Amino acid sequence: MGGGDPNGNPRLRAAILAARAVNMPKDNIERGIKKGTGELEGVSYEESLYEGYGRAARGAGESLSDNKNRSVAEIRHVFTKNGGSLGPAAVSPGCSRRRATSPSTARRWMRKS
């Protein structure tokens, strides 16, 4: 599942419908699709690893984003909102396993901990 064709990608189709529901301009939608599929020039993605501490456990999460500052802020917000904290990356390598790859899975992990 994936790609820039909404007919073959149900997640993309749902995102487009949600964007249209809030009157997002068509140019913004198309630019977002091109950016996501790599068709837009001048966009570079950075991979980052974060370690967080929850109520009863700790884990690491990774992020792939074109804006590292925005990713850090969102991940820190999720941890703080759910009673955890974000530590420096790879403080204790090998001691924690990856539990979250996105803010939504981080929220679920924080609730379970």
C-alpha contacts under 8 A as a table, 3 or more apart, distances in Angstrom:
res1	aa1	res2	aa2	distance
1	M	8	G	7.41
1	M	9	N	5.86
1	M	10	P	7.98
2	G	5	D	7.99
2	G	8	G	7.47
2	G	9	N	5.40
2	G	12	L	7.84
3	G	8	G	7.65
3	G	9	N	6.60
3	G	37	T	6.43
4	G	9	N	7.41
4	G	12	L	7.50
4	G	33	I	6.06
4	G	34	K	7.36
4	G	36	G	7.86
4	G	37	T	6.14
5	D	8	G	5.58
5	D	9	N	6.12
5	D	12	L	7.75
6	P	9	N	4.92
6	P	10	P	6.46
6	P	11	R	7.96
6	P	12	L	5.50
6	P	13	R	4.69
7	N	10	P	7.02
7	N	13	R	7.03
9	N	12	L	5.41
9	N	13	R	6.28
10	P	13	R	4.93
10	P	14	A	6.13
11	R	14	A	5.13
11	R	15	A	6.19
12	L	15	A	5.00
12	L	16	I	6.12
13	R	16	I	5.13
13	R	17	L	6.24
14	A	17	L	5.11
14	A	18	A	6.15
15	A	18	A	5.06
15	A	19	A	6.10
16	I	19	A	5.03
16	I	20	R	6.13
16	I	29	I	6.98
17	L	20	R	5.11
17	L	21	A	6.12
18	A	21	A	5.02
18	A	22	V	6.75
19	A	22	V	5.48
19	A	23	N	6.50
19	A	24	M	5.36
19	A	29	I	7.41
20	R	23	N	4.86
20	R	24	M	5.46
20	R	25	P	7.68
21	A	24	M	7.61
24	M	28	N	6.91
24	M	29	I	7.16
25	P	28	N	5.44
25	P	29	I	6.65
26	K	29	I	5.10
26	K	30	E	6.21
27	D	30	E	5.16
27	D	31	R	6.02
28	N	31	R	5.07
28	N	32	G	6.07
29	I	32	G	5.14
29	I	33	I	6.32
30	E	33	I	5.12
30	E	34	K	6.24
31	R	34	K	5.12
31	R	35	K	6.04
31	R	40	L	7.62
32	G	35	K	5.02
32	G	36	G	6.12
33	I	36	G	5.12
33	I	37	T	6.22
34	K	37	T	5.22
34	K	38	G	6.02
34	K	39	E	4.89
34	K	40	L	5.38
35	K	38	G	5.25
35	K	39	E	6.08
35	K	40	L	5.05
35	K	43	V	7.33
36	G	39	E	7.72
37	T	40	L	7.90
38	G	41	E	7.58
38	G	43	V	7.76
40	L	43	V	6.65
43	V	66	D	6.77
44	S	66	D	5.80
45	Y	64	L	6.25
45	Y	65	S	5.15
45	Y	66	D	4.42
45	Y	67	N	7.68
46	E	63	S	7.95
46	E	64	L	5.56
46	E	65	S	5.52
46	E	66	D	6.11
46	E	67	N	7.73
46	E	68	K	6.94
47	E	62	E	7.07
47	E	63	S	5.57
47	E	64	L	4.45
47	E	65	S	6.67
48	S	62	E	5.54
48	S	63	S	5.17
48	S	64	L	6.50
48	S	68	K	7.76
49	L	60	A	6.90
49	L	61	G	5.83
49	L	62	E	4.37
49	L	63	S	6.44
49	L	89	A	5.64
49	L	90	A	7.28
50	Y	60	A	5.43
50	Y	61	G	5.19
50	Y	62	E	5.98
50	Y	86	L	7.25
50	Y	87	G	7.03
50	Y	88	P	6.50
50	Y	89	A	4.52
50	Y	90	A	7.00
51	E	58	R	7.31
51	E	59	G	5.74
51	E	60	A	4.16
51	E	61	G	6.27
51	E	86	L	6.13
51	E	87	G	5.35
51	E	88	P	6.21
51	E	89	A	5.22
51	E	90	A	6.31
51	E	91	V	7.40
52	G	58	R	5.67
52	G	59	G	5.58
52	G	60	A	6.03
52	G	61	G	7.74
52	G	79	F	7.19
52	G	84	G	7.05
52	G	85	S	5.69
52	G	86	L	4.32
52	G	87	G	5.40
53	Y	56	A	7.95
53	Y	57	A	6.20
53	Y	58	R	4.27
53	Y	59	G	6.57
53	Y	79	F	7.88
53	Y	84	G	5.36
53	Y	85	S	5.33
53	Y	86	L	6.36
53	Y	87	G	7.21
54	G	57	A	5.28
54	G	58	R	5.60
54	G	79	F	7.47
54	G	83	G	6.62
54	G	84	G	4.34
54	G	85	S	6.76
54	G	110	M	5.94
54	G	113	S	6.21
55	R	83	G	6.73
55	R	84	G	6.33
55	R	110	M	7.50
55	R	113	S	5.63
56	A	113	S	5.26
57	A	113	S	6.10
58	R	96	S	6.35
59	G	96	S	4.98
59	G	97	R	5.42
59	G	98	R	5.59
59	G	99	R	5.83
59	G	100	A	7.79
60	A	89	A	7.97
60	A	90	A	7.88
60	A	96	S	6.26
60	A	97	R	5.95
60	A	98	R	4.55
60	A	99	R	6.24
60	A	100	A	6.92
61	G	98	R	5.44
61	G	99	R	6.29
61	G	100	A	4.88
61	G	101	T	5.26
61	G	102	S	7.51
61	G	106	A	7.86
62	E	98	R	7.82
62	E	100	A	7.28
62	E	101	T	5.39
62	E	102	S	7.58
63	S	71	S	7.15
63	S	101	T	6.46
63	S	102	S	7.00
65	S	68	K	6.01
65	S	71	S	6.83
67	N	70	R	5.56
67	N	71	S	6.55
68	K	71	S	5.09
68	K	72	V	6.20
69	N	72	V	5.24
69	N	73	A	6.23
70	R	73	A	5.18
70	R	74	E	6.20
71	S	74	E	5.19
71	S	75	I	6.10
72	V	75	I	5.23
72	V	76	R	5.96
73	A	76	R	5.21
73	A	77	H	6.05
74	E	77	H	5.08
74	E	78	V	6.31
74	E	103	P	7.19
75	I	78	V	5.19
75	I	79	F	6.37
75	I	86	L	7.73
75	I	103	P	6.04
75	I	106	A	7.97
76	R	79	F	5.24
76	R	80	T	6.06
76	R	85	S	6.92
76	R	86	L	5.65
77	H	80	T	5.18
77	H	81	K	5.88
78	V	81	K	5.25
78	V	82	N	6.28
78	V	103	P	6.56
78	V	106	A	7.10
78	V	107	R	6.31
79	F	82	N	5.33
79	F	83	G	6.36
79	F	84	G	4.71
79	F	85	S	5.29
79	F	86	L	6.39
79	F	106	A	7.53
79	F	107	R	7.47
79	F	110	M	7.17
80	T	83	G	5.29
80	T	84	G	5.13
80	T	85	S	5.49
80	T	86	L	7.72
81	K	84	G	7.40
82	N	107	R	7.13
82	N	110	M	6.07
82	N	111	R	7.03
83	G	110	M	7.72
84	G	110	M	7.32
87	G	91	V	7.62
88	P	91	V	6.09
90	A	93	P	5.08
92	S	95	C	5.67
92	S	96	S	7.34
93	P	96	S	6.89
94	G	97	R	7.22
98	R	101	T	7.66
99	R	105	T	7.71
99	R	106	A	7.30
99	R	109	W	6.93
100	A	103	P	7.37
100	A	105	T	5.10
100	A	106	A	4.87
100	A	109	W	7.06
101	T	105	T	6.50
101	T	106	A	7.19
102	S	105	T	5.44
102	S	106	A	6.17
103	P	106	A	4.89
103	P	107	R	6.18
104	S	107	R	5.16
104	S	108	R	6.55
105	T	108	R	5.07
105	T	109	W	6.14
106	A	109	W	5.01
106	A	110	M	6.07
107	R	110	M	5.14
107	R	111	R	6.31
108	R	111	R	5.21
108	R	112	K	6.39
109	W	112	K	5.21
109	W	113	S	6.26
110	M	113	S	5.29
